[in-house]
Amino acid sequence: MKLSTEGLFRSDLWQTVLEKYAVATHMTVKVYDAGGQSVLGPLHSTPLFELFKRQAYDPGIFADCVRRCLAQRRDRPAVVASQVRGLAVVGTSLVWEGNIVGVAVGGYVFRDFSQVSEIQTLARKAGIAFDALWSVARRQQPVPQSRLIVHGELLQVLGDALLEREVLIWELKRSNDELTRLSDDVSHDLQATKEELRALAASLMKAHEGADRRIARELHDDFSQRLSFLEMTIEQHQQQRIGKDPPEVDKMFAILTRHISELSADVRDLSHRMHPSILEDLGLAAALRSLAEESELARSAPVHFTGDAIPHSLPLPYANAVYRIAQEALSNAMKHAPEAPVDITLTAEAGVLRLSVRDMGPGFDLAAARGKGGLGIVSMQERAHPLGGDLQIHSHPGQGTTITLQASLPKEPRENESPAHHSR
């Protein structure tokens, strides 16, 4: 990105500084670009400048000064252009990194006290009434050559300082543009990575749910049946051996039967937790009501569920994601607020499903919890994302915790919707 001189001299600062310079030196200032075109001014039109302007008279010394300044190479002395009648201007080239990027010129001035004959000659050439030009010339103090050179050097110093500022602003803008571009690239890459990670997480969750379903089915259809068969076999054998074996053997059979029964119940419970068949058979509302009932049995505080107008046959992946979010939220409540009542609310209205899990427990510092990198919150958020859902967690120490999910209902449920109301 190269420095462009277009608009380089048009900032408010150039006008403000050079106008003050023009007032202080009693000159009119104009700025030209590297092509010799006027880009700023005239600033502070003096009476002499205005008089020439009204008569459309151009002595040509502004243009002559510009040409000479643009022709400079290494050295940059102030350039004085004048006529034999004592009329003069002073200019300086404006350079950046060895290249002339513009010219600043100030004038008109008289270098000496004007003689009547010189003013008469100038008035005739300019087509101006002698009295008008003489009146202006008498009021304008002459500027000796040496002072005019000083004015030019001061103009050069001001121009260089203003150029440095403009270039600094340009470089800052370039850096800002580059940072913005890099930021956009990083943001794009981060977003792409985020989407890839979310897709991977969704794929892993899908695979995990599939594996859970298979394992749950095997536990129910195979292990549970084999344990039940083993339990019945032992009971039959025990019935056949009543009175024939020592009491110690009967006691051992009773203990063995009890352990097998407990193991069978544990297997059924594990199978249900891995994949609740009620979710597929009776729908999301019934599955959450069952979850609330089972959770209430395992704790000393009530778990209340309310479900209103929930479609019976939501797509299984959708229903499963909502169920798992509720399950995780309830698990957190049971862990951190074991004695606090819990309210689970599920509603469907205007094409939007809303889930709320609220407890009146001790609450927690959400920012601190996120900083610890716990997987529970992340898991719920990742399950909400494929639904296009918005998961919000509101909690403060001493004020309980509320976890809410809001997601659009699928447009095409698997089967006909059957609104239902469940409450306990």
C-alpha positions in Angstrom: 0.0 0.0 0.0 1.7 3.2 -1.2 1.2 6.7 0.1 -1.3 8.5 -2.2 -1.1 12.3 -2.5 -4.8 12.5 -3.4 -6.4 14.5 -0.6 -3.0 14.8 1.2 -3.3 18.5 1.6 -7.0 18.8 2.2 -7.2 18.1 5.9 -8.4 20.7 8.3 -5.0 21.0 10.0 -3.3 22.1 6.7 -5.9 24.9 6.3 -5.7 26.0 9.9 -1.9 26.2 10.2 -1.3 27.7 6.8 -4.1 30.3 7.3 -2.4 31.4 10.5 0.9 31.6 8.7 -0.7 33.7 5.9 -2.2 36.1 8.4 1.1 36.5 10.2 3.1 37.2 7.0 0.4 39.3 5.3 0.4 36.9 2.3 -2.1 34.7 0.5 -1.1 31.0 0.5 -1.8 28.3 -2.0 -0.8 24.7 -2.1 -0.2 22.6 -5.3 0.2 18.9 -5.8 3.1 17.2 -7.7 1.4 17.8 -11.0 1.2 21.6 -10.4 -2.5 21.6 -9.8 -3.9 23.9 -7.0 -5.3 21.7 -4.2 -5.7 24.2 -1.3 -6.3 27.9 -1.1 -6.2 30.7 -1.6 -5.9 31.1 2.2 -6.2 34.6 3.6 -6.8 36.6 0.5 -5.0 39.9 0.9 -6.4 43.2 -0.6 -3.8 43.0 -3.5 -4.7 39.3 -4.2 -8.4 40.2 -4.2 -7.8 43.2 -6.5 -6.1 41.0 -9.1 -8.7 38.3 -8.7 -11.6 40.8 -9.4 -9.8 41.9 -12.6 -9.0 38.3 -13.5 -5.4 39.3 -13.7 -2.7 36.7 -13.2 0.9 38.0 -13.1 2.1 34.4 -13.6 4.6 34.4 -10.8 2.7 31.9 -8.7 2.9 29.4 -11.6 6.5 30.3 -12.2 7.4 29.7 -8.6 5.6 26.3 -8.7 7.5 25.2 -11.8 10.8 26.1 -10.2 10.0 24.4 -6.9 9.0 21.2 -8.7 12.2 21.3 -10.7 14.3 21.1 -7.5 16.4 18.0 -6.8 18.5 17.6 -3.7 18.6 21.1 -2.3 15.4 22.8 -1.4 16.1 26.6 -0.9 13.1 28.9 -0.7 12.2 30.1 -4.2 11.4 33.7 -4.8 9.7 34.6 -8.1 9.2 38.2 -9.0 8.6 40.8 -11.7 10.7 43.8 -12.5 8.0 46.0 -11.0 8.9 44.6 -7.5 5.9 42.2 -7.2 7.0 38.8 -5.7 5.9 35.5 -4.2 7.9 32.9 -2.2 7.5 29.2 -2.4 8.9 25.9 -1.2 8.8 22.3 -2.4 7.1 19.7 -0.1 9.2 16.5 0.1 8.6 13.1 1.5 11.2 10.3 1.4 13.1 12.1 -1.3 10.1 12.8 -3.6 8.5 16.1 -4.2 4.8 15.7 -3.4 3.7 19.3 -3.6 4.5 23.0 -3.4 3.4 25.8 -1.1 3.5 29.4 -2.3 2.8 32.7 -0.5 2.3 36.1 -2.1 1.8 38.7 -3.4 4.2 41.2 -1.8 6.2 44.2 -2.9 9.9 43.8 -2.3 10.6 47.5 -2.1 8.7 50.7 -1.6 6.7 51.1 -4.8 7.4 53.9 -7.1 4.5 55.7 -8.9 5.9 54.8 -12.3 6.0 51.1 -11.4 2.5 51.1 -10.1 1.3 52.9 -13.2 3.0 50.3 -15.4 1.5 47.4 -13.3 -2.0 49.0 -13.4 -2.0 49.3 -17.1 -0.9 45.7 -17.6 -3.5 44.4 -15.1 -6.2 46.6 -16.5 -6.7 48.1 -13.0 -7.4 51.8 -12.2 -4.3 53.4 -11.0 -5.9 54.9 -7.9 -7.2 51.5 -6.8 -3.9 49.8 -7.2 -2.0 52.8 -5.6 -4.2 52.8 -2.6 -3.6 49.1 -2.0 0.2 49.4 -2.6 0.6 52.3 -0.2 -1.0 50.3 2.7 1.1 47.2 2.0 4.4 47.1 3.8 7.3 46.1 1.5 9.1 42.8 2.3 12.9 42.8 1.6 14.4 39.8 -0.2 16.1 38.5 3.0 12.8 38.5 5.0 11.0 36.9 2.1 13.5 34.1 2.2 12.9 33.6 5.9 9.1 33.5 5.2 9.8 30.8 2.6 12.0 28.8 5.0 9.3 29.0 7.7 6.7 27.8 5.1 9.0 24.9 4.4 9.3 23.9 8.1 5.5 24.1 8.5 5.0 22.1 5.4 7.4 19.4 6.4 5.8 19.1 9.9 2.3 18.8 8.4 3.5 16.2 5.9 5.0 14.1 8.7 1.7 14.3 10.5 -0.3 13.3 7.4 2.1 10.4 6.7 1.9 9.3 10.4 -1.9 9.3 10.1 -1.6 7.3 6.9 0.7 4.8 8.4 -1.6 4.4 11.4 -4.5 3.9 9.1 -2.5 1.4 7.1 -1.6 -0.4 10.3 -5.2 -0.3 11.5 -6.4 -1.7 8.1 -3.8 -4.4 8.3 -4.8 -5.3 11.9 -8.5 -5.3 10.8 -7.6 -7.6 7.9 -5.6 -9.9 10.2 -8.4 -9.8 12.8 -11.0 -10.7 10.1 -8.8 -13.5 9.0 -8.3 -14.8 12.5 -12.0 -14.4 13.2 -12.8 -16.3 10.1 -10.3 -19.0 11.0 -11.6 -19.1 14.5 -15.2 -19.3 13.3 -14.3 -22.1 10.9 -12.5 -23.9 13.6 -15.4 -23.4 16.0 -17.8 -24.8 13.4 -15.6 -27.7 12.8 -15.3 -28.4 16.5 -19.0 -28.1 16.9 -19.6 -30.4 13.9 -17.1 -32.9 15.5 -18.8 -32.5 18.9 -22.2 -33.1 17.3 -20.8 -36.1 15.5 -19.3 -37.5 18.7 -22.5 -36.9 20.6 -24.5 -38.7 17.8 -22.0 -41.6 17.9 -22.2 -41.6 21.7 -26.0 -41.7 21.7 -25.9 -44.4 19.1 -23.5 -46.5 21.2 -25.6 -45.8 24.3 -28.7 -47.1 22.5 -26.9 -50.2 21.4 -25.4 -50.9 24.8 -28.8 -50.2 26.5 -30.5 -52.6 24.1 -27.9 -55.3 24.8 -28.2 -54.7 28.5 -31.9 -55.0 28.4 -32.4 -57.7 25.8 -29.4 -59.8 26.7 -27.9 -59.3 30.1 -31.2 -58.5 31.9 -32.7 -61.7 30.4 -29.8 -63.8 31.3 -29.8 -62.5 34.8 -33.5 -63.1 35.1 -33.0 -66.6 33.8 -30.2 -67.2 36.3 -32.4 -65.9 39.1 -35.3 -68.1 38.2 -32.9 -71.1 37.9 -31.5 -70.6 41.3 -35.0 -70.1 42.8 -36.2 -73.4 41.2 -33.2 -75.2 42.4 -33.7 -73.7 45.9 -37.3 -74.9 45.8 -36.3 -78.4 44.8 -33.7 -78.6 47.6 -35.9 -77.3 50.4 -35.3 -79.6 53.5 -32.5 -81.5 51.7 -29.5 -79.1 52.2 -28.0 -77.8 55.4 -29.3 -74.3 56.6 -26.1 -72.8 55.6 -26.6 -73.7 52.0 -30.2 -72.4 52.0 -28.9 -69.1 53.4 -26.2 -68.9 50.7 -28.8 -69.4 48.0 -31.0 -66.6 49.5 -28.0 -64.2 49.6 -27.1 -65.2 46.0 -30.6 -64.7 44.8 -30.8 -61.2 46.4 -27.5 -60.2 44.9 -28.6 -61.3 41.4 -31.9 -59.4 41.9 -30.1 -56.3 42.8 -27.7 -56.7 39.9 -30.6 -57.1 37.6 -32.2 -53.9 38.9 -28.9 -52.0 38.5 -28.6 -53.2 34.9 -32.1 -52.1 34.1 -31.5 -48.7 35.7 -28.2 -48.3 33.8 -30.0 -49.3 30.5 -32.7 -46.7 31.2 -30.2 -43.9 32.0 -28.1 -44.7 28.9 -31.2 -44.6 26.6 -34.6 -44.1 28.1 -37.0 -46.1 25.9 -39.9 -44.0 27.1 -38.4 -41.1 25.1 -39.0 -43.1 21.9 -42.2 -44.7 23.0 -44.1 -41.9 24.7 -42.3 -38.7 23.8 -40.3 -36.0 25.4 -42.9 -34.8 28.0 -43.4 -38.3 29.3 -39.7 -38.9 29.5 -39.1 -35.7 31.5 -41.9 -36.5 33.8 -40.4 -39.9 34.5 -37.0 -38.3 35.0 -38.5 -35.9 37.6 -40.3 -38.8 39.4 -37.2 -41.0 39.5 -35.0 -38.0 40.7 -37.4 -37.2 43.4 -37.2 -40.7 44.8 -33.4 -40.3 45.1 -33.5 -37.0 47.1 -35.2 -35.4 50.0 -36.7 -32.4 48.1 -39.4 -32.4 45.5 -38.9 -32.3 41.7 -41.9 -30.8 40.0 -42.4 -31.1 36.2 -44.9 -29.3 34.1 -45.3 -29.9 30.3 -47.8 -27.9 28.2 -48.8 -28.6 24.6 -45.7 -30.6 23.7 -45.8 -32.4 20.3 -45.8 -36.1 21.0 -43.5 -37.2 18.2 -40.6 -34.8 18.0 -37.7 -36.1 15.9 -35.7 -38.4 18.2 -32.3 -36.5 17.9 -34.1 -33.2 18.8 -36.0 -34.8 21.7 -32.9 -36.6 22.9 -30.9 -33.3 22.9 -33.5 -31.5 25.0 -33.8 -34.5 27.4 -30.0 -34.6 27.9 -29.9 -30.9 28.6 -32.6 -31.3 31.2 -30.9 -34.4 32.6 -27.6 -32.5 33.0 -29.3 -29.5 34.6 -31.2 -31.7 37.0 -28.0 -33.6 37.8 -26.2 -30.3 38.6 -29.1 -29.3 40.9 -29.1 -32.6 42.7 -25.3 -32.3 43.2 -25.1 -28.7 44.3 -28.5 -28.1 45.8 -29.6 -31.5 47.2 -32.2 -30.1 49.6 -33.7 -27.5 47.3 -36.9 -28.0 45.3 -36.5 -28.2 41.6 -39.0 -27.0 38.9 -38.8 -28.4 35.4 -41.0 -26.6 32.9 -41.4 -27.5 29.2 -43.7 -25.5 26.9 -44.2 -25.2 23.2 -45.8 -22.0 21.7 -45.7 -20.2 18.4 -43.2 -22.7 17.0 -40.8 -22.3 19.9 -39.9 -24.9 22.5 -38.8 -23.6 25.9 -37.2 -25.7 28.7 -36.5 -24.3 32.2 -34.8 -26.1 35.1 -34.9 -24.0 38.2 -33.7 -24.7 41.7 -33.7 -22.5 44.9 -30.3 -23.7 46.0 -27.2 -21.7 47.0 -26.4 -20.7 43.4 -22.9 -20.1 42.2 -20.5 -17.6 40.4 -21.0 -18.4 36.7 -17.8 -16.7 35.6 -15.8 -18.7 38.1 -17.5 -21.9 37.0 -16.7 -21.2 33.4 -13.1 -20.5 34.3 -12.7 -24.0 35.9 -13.5 -25.6 32.6 -16.3 -27.9 33.7 -17.8 -30.0 31.0 -21.4 -29.8 32.2 -22.1 -26.3 30.9 -20.1 -26.9 27.7 -22.1 -30.2 27.1 -25.4 -28.4 27.4 -24.3 -25.6 25.1 -23.0 -28.0 22.5 -26.3 -30.0 22.6 -28.3 -26.8 22.2 -26.2 -25.6 19.2 -27.5 -28.2 16.6 -31.0 -27.3 17.6 -30.3 -23.6 16.7 -31.2 -23.0 20.4 -30.2 -20.4 22.9 -29.1 -21.7 26.2 -29.0 -19.3 29.1 -27.7 -19.8 32.7 -28.6 -17.4 35.4 -27.1 -17.9 38.8 -25.8 -15.8 41.7 -24.6 -16.9 45.1 -27.6 -17.2 47.4 -30.2 -16.8 44.6 -30.5 -20.2 43.1 -29.9 -21.3 39.5 -32.1 -21.2 36.4 -31.1 -22.9 33.2 -33.3 -22.1 30.2 -33.3 -23.4 26.6 -35.2 -21.8 23.8 -35.2 -23.5 20.4 -37.4 -23.5 17.3 -39.6 -26.6 17.0 -38.9 -28.8 14.0 -41.1 -27.8 11.0 -41.9 -31.4 10.1 -42.3 -33.7 13.1 -42.0 -37.4 12.3 -45.8 -38.0 12.8 -48.9 -36.1 13.5 -48.6 -33.8 16.5 -50.7 -34.7 19.5 -50.7 -31.8 22.1 -50.6 -33.1 25.7 -50.4 -31.6 29.1 -48.5 -33.3 31.9 -48.1 -32.0 35.5 -47.2 -33.5 38.8 
